[in-house]
Amino acid sequence: MSVAVAALALFASTAPASYADDTTAQADIVLFEFTPATLDVAAGTSVTWLNHDAIVHSVTQGAPDAPGTLFDSGLFDQDQTFTFTFTVPGEYTYFCTRHTFMHGMINVA
């Protein structure tokens, strides 16, 4: 197993997928993926994305062909973070503007 695959497996196995009772949650950007790809949180939760890749990424609400205006991190580099607080229940899709194959979802209860 390559080091890159091992690192992805480590993040995938250690990142919680649900934070129903917490007010903060973290999603990681590692090897051109949002991990976990889907995150379940309660309304009022602040989600922080941490970029582990040695390249810039963004966290932008919507989809590549229909970006939204609710949140957009702009491009941020390795070891930098972006945080957004979800106050309204719903499903929020997001993507990276530089790497449009990267997608994620936040489910807010």
Buried (B, 14 or more C-beta within 10 A) or exposed (E): EEEEEEEBEEBBEEBEEBBEEEEEBBBBBBEBBBBBEBBBBBEEBBBBBBBBBEEBBBBBBBEBEEBBEBBBBEBBEEEBEBBBEBEEEEEBBBBBBEBEEBBBBBBBE
